[in-house]
Amino acid sequence: MDKNKLRYAILKEISEGNTPLSEQDFEVSEDEFDEAVIFLTRERYAEGIYYADDRPVLNKIGPVATEKGEQYLSENSTLSKAYKGLKEIKSWIK
């Protein structure tokens, strides 16, 4: 998955309160998932993300999208359309 799409998807799920999240939810490797979450934290798009065994953990309690993160989501409407389509396709396949 494209790293920008992955970052958007993770942030969107966090903003909607759809946690816990892991790499399995996005069908990516641990490294890809971890790098995306670390980016979101470093750039201050999300906060409240904890670490265990040197990996970010997106539990039910904690992660939230910041105001900057919410702005990022609204400014990337093309990614939003692609993500909505991807979620719909995944729900049909199940």
PEWO-V71736 format. One line per field, one symbol per residue. ss: DSSP state (h for helix, s for strand, l for the rest). phi: phi as a letter, one per 40 degrees, with the letter a starting at -180 (. if undefined). burial: b if it has 9 or more other C-alpha atoms within 8 Angstrom, else e. Layout:
BEGIN
ss = ???
phi = ???
burial = ???
END
This chain:
BEGIN
ss = llhhhhhhhhhhhhhlllllslhhhhlllhhhhhhhhhhhhhlllssllsssllsssslllllsslhhhhhhhhhlhhhhhhhhhhhhhhhhhl
phi = .dccccdcccccccccgcbcbacccbfbcdcccccccccccdcgcaagcbbafgbcbbccbhcacccccccdcccbcccccccccccccccccc
burial = eeeebbbbbbbbbbbeebbebbbeeeebeeebbbebbbbbbeebbbbebeeeeeebbbbbebbbbbebbbebbeeeeebbeebeeeeeeeeeee
END
